[in-house]
Protein backbone atom coordinates (compact mmCIF):
# COMPACT_ATOMS: atom_id res chain seq x y z
CA UNK A 1 0.00 0.00 0.00
CA UNK A 2 1.40 3.38 -1.05
CA UNK A 3 0.70 6.37 1.19
CA UNK A 4 -0.40 9.60 -0.28
CA UNK A 5 1.96 12.56 0.13
CA UNK A 6 -0.47 14.36 2.38
CA UNK A 7 -0.84 11.36 4.67
CA UNK A 8 2.92 10.82 4.79
CA UNK A 9 3.45 14.48 5.59
CA UNK A 10 0.85 14.27 8.37
CA UNK A 11 2.50 11.21 9.90
CA UNK A 12 5.90 12.83 9.65
CA UNK A 13 4.61 15.98 11.35
CA UNK A 14 2.94 13.91 14.07
CA UNK A 15 6.15 12.01 14.80
CA UNK A 16 8.07 15.29 14.92
CA UNK A 17 5.60 16.82 17.37
CA UNK A 18 5.69 13.69 19.53
CA UNK A 19 9.52 13.73 19.59
CA UNK A 20 9.48 17.45 20.39
CA UNK A 21 7.02 16.92 23.23
CA UNK A 22 9.19 14.10 24.60
CA UNK A 23 12.30 16.27 24.44
CA UNK A 24 10.43 19.14 26.05
CA UNK A 25 9.22 16.90 28.87
CA UNK A 26 12.73 15.57 29.46
CA UNK A 27 14.15 19.10 29.43
CA UNK A 28 11.54 20.28 31.92
CA UNK A 29 12.29 17.38 34.23
CA UNK A 30 16.02 18.14 34.04
CA UNK A 31 15.39 21.84 34.70
CA UNK A 32 13.12 20.97 37.62
CA UNK A 33 15.76 18.65 39.09
CA UNK A 34 18.46 21.30 38.65
CA UNK A 35 16.26 23.92 40.27
CA UNK A 36 15.48 21.59 43.17
CA UNK A 37 19.16 20.78 43.74
CA UNK A 38 20.08 24.45 43.51
CA UNK A 39 17.39 25.36 46.04
CA UNK A 40 18.61 22.68 48.42
CA UNK A 41 22.17 23.95 47.93
CA UNK A 42 21.16 27.53 48.80
CA UNK A 43 19.20 26.44 51.88
CA UNK A 44 22.00 24.24 53.23
CA UNK A 45 24.63 26.95 52.70
CA UNK A 46 22.46 29.57 54.43
CA UNK A 47 21.82 27.22 57.35
CA UNK A 48 25.55 26.54 57.56
CA UNK A 49 26.31 30.27 57.73
CA UNK A 50 23.63 30.90 60.39
CA UNK A 51 24.76 27.99 62.57
CA UNK A 52 28.42 28.98 62.16
CA UNK A 53 27.69 32.59 63.17
CA UNK A 54 25.91 31.41 66.32
CA UNK A 55 28.84 29.10 67.05
CA UNK A 56 31.34 31.92 66.53
CA UNK A 57 29.52 34.08 69.06
CA UNK A 58 29.33 31.25 71.61
CA UNK A 59 32.95 30.17 71.25
CA UNK A 60 34.11 33.79 71.34
CA UNK A 61 32.28 34.19 74.66
CA UNK A 62 33.95 31.03 76.01
CA UNK A 63 37.37 32.25 74.84
CA UNK A 64 36.85 35.63 76.48
CA UNK A 65 35.58 34.25 79.78
CA UNK A 66 38.16 31.48 80.16
CA UNK A 67 41.01 33.54 78.77
CA UNK A 68 40.54 36.79 80.68
CA UNK A 69 37.70 36.60 83.22
CA UNK A 70 38.08 33.28 85.03
CA UNK A 71 40.70 31.36 86.92
CA UNK A 72 41.63 28.28 84.89
CA UNK A 73 41.95 24.74 86.23
CA UNK A 74 42.95 21.42 84.66
CA UNK A 75 39.84 20.99 82.53
CA UNK A 76 39.11 24.61 81.70
CA UNK A 77 42.48 24.73 79.88
CA UNK A 78 41.23 21.99 77.54
CA UNK A 79 37.88 23.75 77.14
CA UNK A 80 39.69 26.97 76.23
CA UNK A 81 41.75 25.26 73.52
CA UNK A 82 38.71 23.35 72.25
CA UNK A 83 36.83 26.65 71.88
CA UNK A 84 39.78 28.04 69.92
CA UNK A 85 39.78 25.07 67.54
CA UNK A 86 36.00 25.31 67.05
CA UNK A 87 36.24 29.06 66.43
CA UNK A 88 38.89 28.50 63.75
CA UNK A 89 36.85 25.75 62.10
CA UNK A 90 33.68 27.85 62.01
CA UNK A 91 35.55 30.77 60.45
CA UNK A 92 36.52 28.52 57.56
CA UNK A 93 32.99 27.18 57.17
CA UNK A 94 31.55 30.71 56.87
CA UNK A 95 34.14 31.75 54.28
CA UNK A 96 33.67 28.55 52.28
CA UNK A 97 29.88 28.84 52.27
CA UNK A 98 30.03 32.49 51.15
CA UNK A 99 32.43 31.57 48.34
CA UNK A 100 30.08 28.81 47.16
CA UNK A 101 26.99 31.02 47.38
CA UNK A 102 28.43 33.91 45.36
CA UNK A 103 30.50 31.68 43.04
CA UNK A 104 33.75 33.51 43.74
CA UNK A 105 36.10 31.43 41.62
CA UNK A 106 39.31 33.21 42.63
CA UNK A 107 38.53 32.89 46.35
CA UNK A 108 37.51 29.29 45.78
CA UNK A 109 41.04 28.52 44.62
CA UNK A 110 42.38 30.35 47.66
CA UNK A 111 40.15 28.36 50.02
CA UNK A 112 41.25 25.10 48.42
CA UNK A 113 44.91 26.02 48.63
CA UNK A 114 45.11 27.56 52.09
CA UNK A 115 41.87 27.36 54.08
CA UNK A 116 41.04 23.67 53.65
CA UNK A 117 44.29 22.67 55.45
CA UNK A 118 43.38 25.16 58.19
CA UNK A 119 39.93 23.61 58.62
CA UNK A 120 41.39 20.08 58.74
CA UNK A 121 43.94 21.27 61.28
CA UNK A 122 41.19 22.78 63.44
CA UNK A 123 39.05 19.64 63.18
CA UNK A 124 41.87 17.28 64.18
CA UNK A 125 42.93 19.59 67.03
CA UNK A 126 39.40 19.89 68.39
CA UNK A 127 38.89 16.15 68.28
CA UNK A 128 42.23 15.63 70.03
CA UNK A 129 41.30 18.06 72.83
CA UNK A 130 37.90 16.44 73.34
CA UNK A 131 39.42 12.95 73.45
CA UNK A 132 41.97 14.12 76.01
CA UNK A 133 39.22 15.71 78.12
CA UNK A 134 37.24 12.48 78.13
CA UNK A 135 40.32 10.39 78.97
CA UNK A 136 41.37 12.65 81.84
CA UNK A 137 37.85 12.70 83.24
CA UNK A 138 37.80 8.90 83.08
CA UNK A 139 41.20 8.67 84.83
CA UNK A 140 40.05 11.02 87.58
CA UNK A 141 37.10 8.70 88.27
CA UNK A 142 38.88 5.34 87.97
CA UNK A 143 42.10 6.36 89.79
CA UNK A 144 41.16 9.39 91.93
CA UNK A 145 44.09 9.11 94.37
CA UNK A 146 46.71 9.00 91.61
CA UNK A 147 44.98 11.79 89.73
CA UNK A 148 44.89 14.15 92.70
CA UNK A 149 48.32 13.37 94.11
CA UNK A 150 50.57 12.25 91.25
CA UNK A 151 49.25 14.12 88.23
CA UNK A 152 51.81 16.64 86.88
CA UNK A 153 50.89 20.19 87.73
CA UNK A 154 51.01 21.67 84.21
CA UNK A 155 49.91 18.56 82.37
CA UNK A 156 46.94 20.27 80.65
CA UNK A 157 49.02 23.07 79.19
CA UNK A 158 51.74 20.69 77.98
CA UNK A 159 49.19 18.29 76.44
CA UNK A 160 47.41 21.10 74.60
CA UNK A 161 50.70 22.40 73.17
CA UNK A 162 51.69 18.89 72.04
CA UNK A 163 48.31 18.29 70.40
CA UNK A 164 48.47 21.61 68.53
CA UNK A 165 51.98 20.81 67.29
CA UNK A 166 51.08 17.24 66.30
CA UNK A 167 48.00 18.33 64.35
CA UNK A 168 49.95 21.10 62.62
CA UNK A 169 52.74 18.69 61.73
CA UNK A 170 50.28 16.23 60.17
CA UNK A 171 48.72 18.97 58.05
CA UNK A 172 52.03 20.49 56.93
CA UNK A 173 53.50 17.14 55.91
CA UNK A 174 50.28 16.11 54.21
CA UNK A 175 50.08 19.31 52.17
CA UNK A 176 53.79 19.25 51.35
CA UNK A 177 53.74 15.70 49.99
CA UNK A 178 50.13 15.31 48.82
CA UNK A 179 48.36 18.66 48.63
CA UNK A 180 48.48 21.92 46.77
CA UNK A 181 51.90 22.86 48.13
CA UNK A 182 53.61 20.03 46.28
CA UNK A 183 54.41 20.00 42.57
CA UNK A 184 54.05 16.22 42.35
CA UNK A 185 52.51 13.90 44.92
CA UNK A 186 55.15 11.66 46.44
CA UNK A 187 54.23 8.09 45.60
CA UNK A 188 55.64 6.69 48.84
CA UNK A 189 55.13 9.34 51.52
CA UNK A 190 51.70 10.46 50.40
CA UNK A 191 49.93 7.12 51.10
CA UNK A 192 51.96 6.72 54.29
CA UNK A 193 50.85 10.14 55.59
CA UNK A 194 47.25 9.41 54.64
CA UNK A 195 47.42 6.16 56.56
CA UNK A 196 48.95 7.88 59.61
CA UNK A 197 46.30 10.60 59.61
CA UNK A 198 43.48 8.06 59.21
CA UNK A 199 44.94 5.89 61.98
CA UNK A 200 45.20 8.94 64.26
CA UNK A 201 41.55 9.85 63.67
CA UNK A 202 40.43 6.28 64.29
CA UNK A 203 42.49 6.16 67.49
CA UNK A 204 40.96 9.42 68.71
CA UNK A 205 37.42 8.18 68.10
CA UNK A 206 38.18 4.87 69.83
CA UNK A 207 39.66 6.65 72.86
CA UNK A 208 36.77 9.10 72.91
CA UNK A 209 34.13 6.37 72.78
CA UNK A 210 35.91 3.98 75.15
CA UNK A 211 36.66 6.53 77.86
CA UNK A 212 33.14 7.96 77.68
CA UNK A 213 31.62 4.49 77.98
CA UNK A 214 33.82 3.66 80.96
CA UNK A 215 32.91 6.98 82.58
CA UNK A 216 29.18 6.47 82.15
CA UNK A 217 29.45 2.87 83.39
CA UNK A 218 31.22 4.03 86.55
CA UNK A 219 28.70 6.77 87.12
CA UNK A 220 25.55 4.71 86.54
CA UNK A 221 26.48 1.11 87.43
CA UNK A 222 28.45 -0.81 90.01
CA UNK A 223 28.67 -0.73 93.78
CA UNK A 224 31.19 2.16 93.82
CA UNK A 225 29.15 4.63 91.85
CA UNK A 226 30.45 8.18 91.82
CA UNK A 227 27.93 11.00 92.31
CA UNK A 228 27.69 12.93 89.03
CA UNK A 229 28.83 16.53 88.87
CA UNK A 230 28.13 19.20 86.31
CA UNK A 231 31.53 18.61 84.75
CA UNK A 232 30.64 14.94 84.17
CA UNK A 233 27.39 15.95 82.49
CA UNK A 234 29.16 18.56 80.36
CA UNK A 235 31.79 16.09 79.15
CA UNK A 236 29.29 13.29 78.42
CA UNK A 237 26.90 15.50 76.42
CA UNK A 238 29.76 17.10 74.49
CA UNK A 239 31.14 13.67 73.57
CA UNK A 240 27.72 12.40 72.45
CA UNK A 241 27.20 15.45 70.23
CA UNK A 242 30.67 14.97 68.75
CA UNK A 243 29.98 11.32 67.94
CA UNK A 244 26.66 12.20 66.29
CA UNK A 245 27.64 15.37 64.43
CA UNK A 246 31.44 15.43 64.29
CA UNK A 247 32.08 11.82 63.30
CA UNK A 248 30.49 12.13 59.79
CA UNK A 249 33.04 14.80 58.83
CA UNK A 250 35.91 12.47 59.71
CA UNK A 251 34.31 9.62 57.76
CA UNK A 252 33.78 11.86 54.72
CA UNK A 253 37.37 13.11 54.90
CA UNK A 254 38.57 9.50 55.05
CA UNK A 255 36.50 8.55 51.98
CA UNK A 256 37.72 11.50 49.93
CA UNK A 257 41.35 10.79 50.78
CA UNK A 258 41.14 7.15 49.71
CA UNK A 259 38.58 7.57 46.91
CA UNK A 260 39.28 11.00 45.37
CA UNK A 261 37.43 10.21 42.13
CA UNK A 262 34.14 10.01 44.02
CA UNK A 263 34.26 13.59 45.35
CA UNK A 264 31.75 14.92 42.79
CA UNK A 265 29.31 12.09 43.50
CA UNK A 266 29.50 12.80 47.25
CA UNK A 267 28.94 16.57 46.94
CA UNK A 268 25.45 16.47 48.47
CA UNK A 269 26.80 14.31 51.25
CA UNK A 270 29.53 16.88 51.79
CA UNK A 271 26.98 19.69 52.24
CA UNK A 272 25.13 17.80 54.97
CA UNK A 273 28.38 16.73 56.62
CA UNK A 274 29.60 20.34 56.62
CA UNK A 275 26.35 21.45 58.25
CA UNK A 276 26.63 18.74 60.91
CA UNK A 277 30.24 19.71 61.63
CA UNK A 278 29.09 23.30 62.20
CA UNK A 279 26.40 22.04 64.56
CA UNK A 280 29.07 20.10 66.47
CA UNK A 281 31.31 23.16 66.91
CA UNK A 282 28.34 25.39 67.68
CA UNK A 283 26.82 23.03 70.26
CA UNK A 284 29.76 23.03 72.70
CA UNK A 285 29.29 26.55 74.18
CA UNK A 286 25.52 26.03 74.20
CA UNK A 287 26.04 22.84 76.23
CA UNK A 288 28.25 24.68 78.72
CA UNK A 289 25.71 27.41 79.33
CA UNK A 290 22.72 25.05 79.46
CA UNK A 291 24.41 22.74 81.97
CA UNK A 292 25.60 25.71 84.01
CA UNK A 293 22.16 27.30 84.15
CA UNK A 294 20.22 24.09 84.82
CA UNK A 295 18.22 24.15 88.08
CA UNK A 296 19.17 27.75 88.73
CA UNK A 297 16.84 29.93 90.79
CA UNK A 298 17.14 32.85 88.42
CA UNK A 299 14.29 34.72 90.10
CA UNK A 300 16.27 34.90 93.34
CA UNK A 301 19.74 35.68 92.05
CA UNK A 302 21.01 37.14 88.83
CA UNK A 303 23.70 34.99 87.18
CA UNK A 304 26.25 36.24 84.72
CA UNK A 305 27.69 34.19 81.87
CA UNK A 306 30.92 33.83 83.84
CA UNK A 307 29.13 32.26 86.79
CA UNK A 308 27.10 29.98 84.51
CA UNK A 309 30.29 28.76 82.81
CA UNK A 310 31.89 28.19 86.20
CA UNK A 311 28.96 26.04 87.24
CA UNK A 312 29.22 23.98 84.02
CA UNK A 313 32.84 23.15 84.95
CA UNK A 314 32.04 22.46 88.61
CA UNK A 315 33.73 19.23 89.69
CA UNK A 316 32.04 18.65 93.05
CA UNK A 317 28.54 17.30 93.77
CA UNK A 318 25.95 19.98 94.41
CA UNK A 319 24.47 20.48 97.85
CA UNK A 320 20.99 21.92 97.82
CA UNK A 321 21.36 23.63 101.14
CA UNK A 322 21.00 27.31 102.02
CA UNK A 323 24.65 27.54 103.04
CA UNK A 324 26.22 25.93 99.97
CA UNK A 325 29.33 27.52 98.60
CA UNK A 326 29.33 29.47 95.38
CA UNK A 327 30.31 27.58 92.25
CA UNK A 328 33.15 30.00 91.63
CA UNK A 329 34.69 29.21 95.00
CA UNK A 330 34.33 25.48 94.42
CA UNK A 331 35.88 25.70 91.00
CA UNK A 332 38.75 27.81 92.26
CA UNK A 333 39.52 25.31 95.02
CA UNK A 334 39.36 22.43 92.52
CA UNK A 335 41.65 24.24 90.12
CA UNK A 336 44.21 25.20 92.76
CA UNK A 337 44.48 21.63 93.97
CA UNK A 338 44.96 20.11 90.52
CA UNK A 339 46.84 22.81 88.70
CA UNK A 340 47.00 23.22 84.94
DACORCOR-V154149 format. One record per backbone hydrogen bond with DSSP energy under -0.5 kcal/mol. NH is the residue of the N-H (numbers start at 1). CO is the residue of the C=O. E is the energy in kcal/mol with one decimal. If there is no record, write none. Layout:
# DACORCOR-V154149
nh/co/e
NH/CO/E
NH/CO/E
This chain:
# DACORCOR-V154149
nh/co/e
3/1/-0.5
8/4/-2.7
9/5/-2.5
10/6/-2.2
11/7/-2.6
12/8/-2.5
13/9/-2.5
14/10/-2.5
15/11/-2.5
16/12/-2.0
17/13/-2.5
18/14/-2.5
19/15/-2.5
20/16/-2.5
21/17/-2.8
22/18/-2.3
23/19/-2.6
24/20/-2.6
25/21/-2.5
26/22/-2.5
27/23/-2.7
28/24/-2.6
29/25/-2.3
30/26/-2.3
31/27/-2.9
32/28/-2.7
33/29/-2.3
34/30/-2.8
35/31/-2.7
36/32/-2.4
37/33/-2.7
38/34/-2.6
39/35/-2.5
40/36/-2.5
41/37/-2.3
42/38/-2.4
43/39/-2.5
44/40/-2.6
45/41/-2.3
46/42/-2.4
47/43/-2.6
48/44/-2.4
49/45/-2.2
50/46/-2.5
51/47/-2.8
52/48/-2.4
53/49/-2.3
54/50/-2.1
55/51/-2.4
56/52/-2.5
57/53/-2.1
58/54/-2.3
59/55/-2.8
60/56/-2.3
61/57/-2.0
62/58/-2.0
63/59/-2.6
64/60/-2.4
65/61/-2.6
66/62/-2.7
67/63/-1.9
68/64/-2.1
69/64/-0.8
69/65/-1.4
70/65/-1.1
72/70/-0.5
77/73/-1.3
78/74/-0.7
79/75/-2.2
80/76/-2.2
81/77/-2.0
82/78/-2.7
83/79/-2.3
84/80/-1.7
85/81/-2.2
86/82/-2.5
87/83/-2.4
88/84/-2.1
89/85/-2.2
90/86/-2.5
91/87/-1.8
92/88/-1.6
93/89/-2.0
94/90/-2.1
95/91/-2.1
96/92/-2.9
97/93/-2.2
98/94/-2.3
99/95/-2.3
100/96/-2.1
101/97/-2.4
102/98/-2.3
103/99/-0.6
104/99/-1.8
105/103/-1.2
108/104/-2.0
109/105/-1.8
110/106/-1.6
111/107/-2.9
112/108/-2.2
113/109/-2.0
114/110/-2.8
115/110/-0.9
116/111/-2.5
118/114/-1.0
119/115/-2.5
120/116/-2.4
121/117/-2.4
122/118/-2.4
123/119/-2.4
124/120/-2.6
125/121/-2.2
126/122/-2.6
127/123/-2.4
128/124/-2.1
129/125/-2.6
130/126/-2.3
131/127/-2.2
132/128/-2.1
133/129/-2.5
134/130/-2.3
135/131/-2.3
136/132/-2.7
137/133/-2.4
138/134/-2.0
139/135/-2.5
140/136/-2.4
141/137/-1.0
142/138/-2.7
143/139/-2.6
147/143/-2.2
148/144/-2.1
149/145/-2.1
150/146/-2.5
151/146/-0.8
155/152/-1.2
157/340/-2.1
158/154/-2.0
159/155/-2.7
160/156/-2.3
161/157/-2.1
162/158/-2.4
163/159/-2.5
164/160/-2.3
165/161/-2.3
166/162/-2.7
167/163/-2.4
168/164/-2.5
169/165/-2.5
170/166/-2.2
171/167/-2.0
172/168/-2.6
173/169/-2.5
174/170/-2.1
175/171/-2.6
176/172/-2.3
177/173/-2.3
178/174/-2.4
179/174/-0.9
181/175/-0.7
182/179/-1.2
186/177/-1.9
190/186/-1.6
192/188/-1.3
193/189/-2.9
194/190/-2.2
195/191/-2.2
196/192/-2.4
197/193/-2.6
198/194/-2.4
199/195/-2.7
200/196/-2.4
201/197/-2.2
202/198/-2.4
203/199/-2.5
204/200/-2.3
205/201/-2.3
206/202/-2.3
207/203/-2.7
208/204/-2.6
209/205/-2.5
210/206/-3.0
211/207/-2.4
212/208/-1.6
213/209/-2.3
214/210/-2.4
215/211/-2.2
216/212/-2.5
217/213/-2.3
218/214/-2.1
219/215/-1.9
220/216/-2.3
221/217/-2.5
226/218/-0.9
231/314/-2.1
233/229/-1.9
234/230/-2.6
235/231/-2.5
236/232/-2.6
237/233/-2.4
238/234/-2.2
239/235/-2.3
240/236/-2.3
241/237/-2.4
242/238/-2.0
243/239/-2.4
244/240/-1.8
245/241/-3.0
246/241/-0.7
246/242/-1.7
247/242/-1.5
250/246/-1.1
251/247/-2.2
252/248/-2.7
253/249/-2.5
254/250/-2.1
255/251/-2.3
256/252/-2.5
257/253/-2.0
258/254/-1.9
259/255/-2.4
262/259/-1.6
263/260/-1.4
266/262/-1.4
267/264/-1.2
270/266/-2.4
271/267/-1.9
272/268/-1.6
273/269/-2.5
274/270/-2.8
275/271/-1.9
276/272/-2.4
277/273/-2.4
278/274/-1.8
279/275/-2.1
280/276/-2.3
281/277/-2.1
282/278/-2.4
283/279/-2.2
284/280/-0.9
286/282/-0.9
287/283/-2.7
288/284/-2.1
289/285/-2.2
290/286/-2.3
291/287/-2.8
292/288/-2.2
293/289/-1.5
294/290/-0.8
294/291/-0.5
296/293/-1.3
298/296/-1.8
300/297/-1.6
301/297/-1.6
308/304/-2.1
309/305/-2.5
310/306/-2.0
311/307/-2.1
312/308/-1.8
313/309/-1.2
314/311/-1.4
320/318/-0.5
321/319/-2.2
324/321/-1.4
330/326/-2.0
331/327/-2.7
332/328/-2.1
333/329/-2.3
334/330/-2.3
335/331/-2.6
336/332/-2.5
337/333/-1.4
338/334/-1.4
339/335/-2.6
